[in-house]
């Protein structure tokens, strides 16, 4: 499982002009899955994201998590995180899990995030053509891979 996580002042995702998910301050999480991902990957990633200290404390030091200050999470499925550009100029997504595998993984991941966050997680619409808008805060942007837990 791979994610790109961005600290945001606000973020929203729209499908066909209708907002499907929206948050204020918190994390925008773009999540990609491969066939080998398990619930252990989902658990590890959910725990890492809600406890990741990316927000400033009273001294201005990144020492607080989204859980610490009650922020929101907007999760968006993003199969292109498994793009390979090794050959040629057209990306290959052969490592990305197919929809019938990745959709249940995404849904379980969102459920695990919500459980650890203690409130609902906003989402896009799986498999839809989505428009994501955000105000990146910092900017702070990280990539995290459950197979390379650093």
C-alpha positions in Angstrom: 0.0 0.0 0.0 1.2 3.4 -0.9 0.0 6.8 0.1 0.7 10.4 -0.6 -0.3 12.5 2.4 -0.6 16.2 2.5 -1.1 18.5 5.4 -4.0 20.8 4.4 -5.9 23.8 5.6 -8.8 22.5 3.6 -9.5 19.9 0.9 -12.5 18.6 -1.1 -13.2 16.2 -3.9 -16.0 16.5 -6.4 -17.5 14.1 -8.9 -19.6 15.6 -11.8 -19.7 18.9 -10.0 -21.0 17.6 -6.7 -18.8 17.6 -3.6 -18.5 14.0 -2.3 -16.0 14.7 0.5 -14.7 17.9 2.2 -12.5 18.7 5.3 -11.1 21.7 7.0 -7.6 21.4 8.6 -6.2 17.9 8.4 -4.8 15.4 6.0 -5.5 14.6 2.4 -4.6 11.0 1.8 -4.2 9.6 -1.7 -4.1 5.8 -1.3 -3.0 3.1 -3.8 -3.2 -0.6 -3.4 -1.6 -3.7 -4.9 -2.8 -7.3 -4.9 -0.4 -8.3 -2.1 -1.8 -5.8 0.4 -3.4 -7.3 3.5 -5.2 -6.0 6.6 -1.8 -5.8 8.3 -0.8 -3.1 5.7 -4.1 -1.3 6.2 -3.8 -1.4 10.0 -0.2 -0.2 9.9 -1.0 2.7 7.5 -4.1 3.8 9.4 -2.2 3.9 12.7 0.8 5.7 11.1 -1.4 8.4 9.5 -3.6 9.3 12.5 -0.5 9.5 14.8 1.9 11.2 12.3 3.1 14.4 13.9 2.8 16.9 11.1 1.0 19.8 12.9 2.6 22.6 14.9 2.4 22.7 18.7 2.3 25.9 20.8 6.1 26.4 20.1 5.6 26.1 16.3 7.2 22.6 16.2 5.6 19.8 14.1 4.7 17.8 17.2 0.9 17.2 17.0 -1.0 14.6 15.0 -4.4 15.0 13.3 -5.8 12.9 16.2 -4.3 15.4 18.8 -6.1 18.4 17.4 -9.3 16.8 16.1 -8.6 17.4 12.4 -10.2 15.7 9.5 -9.0 13.2 6.9 -10.0 13.1 3.3 -9.1 9.8 1.6 -9.1 9.4 -2.2 -8.3 6.1 -4.0 -5.4 6.6 -6.4 -4.3 3.6 -8.4 -1.7 5.7 -10.3 0.5 5.6 -7.3 1.7 2.3 -8.6 2.7 3.7 -12.0 5.9 2.3 -13.6 7.7 4.5 -16.1 10.6 2.1 -16.5 9.9 1.5 -20.2 8.9 4.2 -22.6 6.8 7.3 -21.8 3.4 5.7 -21.2 3.0 4.7 -17.6 2.1 1.1 -16.8 -0.2 0.3 -13.8 0.3 -3.4 -13.8 1.3 -3.5 -10.1 -1.9 -1.6 -9.1 -4.7 -3.9 -7.8 -7.7 -4.2 -10.0 -10.9 -2.5 -8.9 -12.5 -5.7 -7.5 -9.4 -6.1 -5.2 -8.7 -2.4 -4.5 -12.2 -1.2 -3.7 -12.7 -3.5 -0.7 -9.2 -2.7 0.4 -9.9 1.0 0.2 -13.2 0.6 2.0 -11.6 -1.3 4.8 -8.8 1.2 5.0 -11.3 4.1 5.4 -13.1 2.2 8.1 -9.8 1.6 10.0 -8.9 5.3 9.6 -12.3 6.3 11.0 -12.0 3.9 13.9 -8.6 5.2 14.9 -9.6 8.9 14.3 -12.8 8.5 16.2 -14.9 10.1 13.6 -16.0 9.6 9.9 -13.4 10.0 7.2 -14.4 12.0 4.1 -13.9 10.2 0.7 -14.1 10.5 -3.0 -16.1 8.1 -5.1 -14.2 4.9 -5.9 -13.4 4.6 -9.6 -14.9 7.9 -10.6 -13.3 10.8 -12.5 -12.7 13.1 -9.5 -11.5 16.7 -9.1 -9.5 17.2 -5.9 -8.9 20.7 -4.6 -6.7 21.5 -1.7 -4.9 24.3 0.2 -1.6 22.6 1.1 -0.4 23.8 4.4 3.4 24.3 4.5 3.5 22.7 2.0 4.0 19.4 3.8 3.8 16.3 1.6 5.0 12.8 2.3 5.0 9.5 0.5 4.6 6.3 2.7 4.8 2.7 1.5 3.7 -0.1 3.9 6.3 -2.4 2.3 9.1 0.1 3.1 8.1 1.1 6.6 10.7 3.6 7.5 
